[in-house]
Amino acid sequence: MDKDLLIGVIVPCVLLMLPPIAKWLRRYFDSDYIKLKANFNEALNTIEAYQALEQNYNAELIKHSGATRKKVVRAITEKQIGRKICTKFFPSKIAWYKDRF
């Protein structure tokens, strides 16, 4: 490769890319960014959990009704998604998470 081409084109391109890369690295390693990323992933998991729970509720409540049946549906859903769900279920929470994140 020609030395003039290297100095004239490639070096300025690399120098132009340094500030955005430095900004991205600073943001990526910032603790607030990592915390926000974790919160966002948790919110997505919660939305998926609530959607699965709501789907199971709707399917089972068509068949049966009653408090014991709701507990069974919750247990089935928790086993299905592999995590606990808070004791009170509000379908409106899905919208809250979607708005917040």
PAMAR-801115 format. One record per residue (C-alpha): residue number from 1; residue in one letter; x, y, z. Coordinates in Angstrom, 1 decimal, m for minus. Layout:
   pos   code       px       py       pz
   NUM      A        X        Y        Z
...
//
This chain:
   pos   code       px       py       pz
     1      M      0.0      0.0      0.0
     2      D      1.2      3.5     m0.8
     3      K      2.5      5.5      2.1
     4      D      0.8      8.7      0.9
     5      L     m2.6      6.9      0.7
     6      L     m2.2      5.6      4.2
     7      I     m1.3      9.0      5.6
     8      G     m3.8     11.0      3.5
     9      V     m7.0      8.8      3.7
    10      I     m6.9      6.0      6.3
    11      V     m5.3      7.9      9.2
    12      P     m7.9     10.8      9.1
    13      C    m10.7      8.2      8.8
    14      V     m9.5      6.4     11.9
    15      L     m9.1      9.8     13.8
    16      L    m12.6     10.7     12.8
    17      M    m14.0      7.5     14.3
    18      L    m12.2      7.8     17.6
    19      P    m14.6     10.2     19.4
    20      P    m17.8      8.2     18.7
    21      I    m16.0      5.0     19.7
    22      A    m14.7      6.6     22.9
    23      K    m18.3      8.0     23.7
    24      W    m19.8      4.5     23.1
    25      L    m17.2      2.8     25.3
    26      R    m17.7      5.4     28.1
    27      R    m21.4      4.9     28.0
    28      Y    m21.2      1.1     27.8
    29      F    m18.9      0.9     30.9
    30      D    m20.9      3.4     32.9
    31      S    m22.6      1.8     35.8
    32      D    m25.9      3.7     35.1
    33      Y    m26.0      2.3     31.6
    34      I    m25.4     m1.3     32.8
    35      K    m28.1     m0.8     35.5
    36      L    m30.6      0.5     32.9
    37      K    m29.8     m2.4     30.6
    38      A    m30.4     m4.9     33.5
    39      N    m33.7     m3.1     34.3
    40      F    m34.8     m3.2     30.7
    41      N    m34.1     m6.9     30.4
    42      E    m36.0     m7.5     33.7
    43      A    m38.9     m5.5     32.3
    44      L    m38.9     m7.5     29.1
    45      N    m38.9    m10.7     31.1
    46      T    m41.7     m9.4     33.3
    47      I    m43.8     m8.4     30.3
    48      E    m43.4    m11.9     28.8
    49      A    m44.3    m13.4     32.2
    50      Y    m47.4    m11.3     32.5
    51      Q    m48.4    m12.1     28.9
    52      A    m48.0    m15.8     29.5
    53      L    m50.0    m15.5     32.8
    54      E    m52.7    m13.5     31.1
    55      Q    m52.9    m16.1     28.3
    56      N    m53.2    m19.0     30.7
    57      Y    m55.7    m17.1     32.8
    58      N    m57.9    m16.4     29.8
    59      A    m57.7    m20.0     28.6
    60      E    m58.4    m21.5     32.1
    61      L    m61.1    m19.0     33.2
    62      I    m63.1    m19.9     30.2
    63      K    m63.2    m23.4     31.4
    64      H    m63.5    m22.8     35.2
    65      S    m63.7    m20.1     37.8
    66      G    m62.8    m19.7     41.4
    67      A    m59.9    m18.7     43.6
    68      T    m58.4    m22.2     43.7
    69      R    m58.4    m22.5     40.0
    70      K    m56.5    m19.1     39.7
    71      K    m53.8    m20.5     42.1
    72      V    m53.5    m23.6     39.9
    73      V    m53.2    m21.4     36.8
    74      R    m50.5    m19.3     38.5
    75      A    m48.5    m22.4     39.4
    76      I    m48.8    m23.8     35.9
    77      T    m47.6    m20.4     34.5
    78      E    m44.7    m20.1     36.9
    79      K    m43.5    m23.6     36.1
    80      Q    m43.9    m22.8     32.3
    81      I    m41.8    m19.6     32.4
    82      G    m39.4    m20.8     35.1
    83      R    m39.8    m17.9     37.6
    84      K    m42.1    m16.6     40.3
    85      I    m44.7    m14.0     39.6
    86      C    m45.8    m11.5     42.2
    87      T    m48.9    m12.4     44.2
    88      K    m51.2     m9.9     42.6
    89      F    m51.6    m10.0     38.9
    90      F    m52.7     m6.9     37.1
    91      P    m52.9     m7.0     33.2
    92      S    m52.5     m3.2     33.2
    93      K    m48.9     m3.7     34.5
    94      I    m48.0     m4.8     30.9
    95      A    m48.9     m1.4     29.6
    96      W    m47.0      0.2     32.5
    97      Y    m43.8     m1.6     31.6
    98      K    m44.2     m0.9     27.9
    99      D    m44.6      2.8     28.6
   100      R    m41.7      2.9     31.1
   101      F    m39.2      1.1     28.9
//
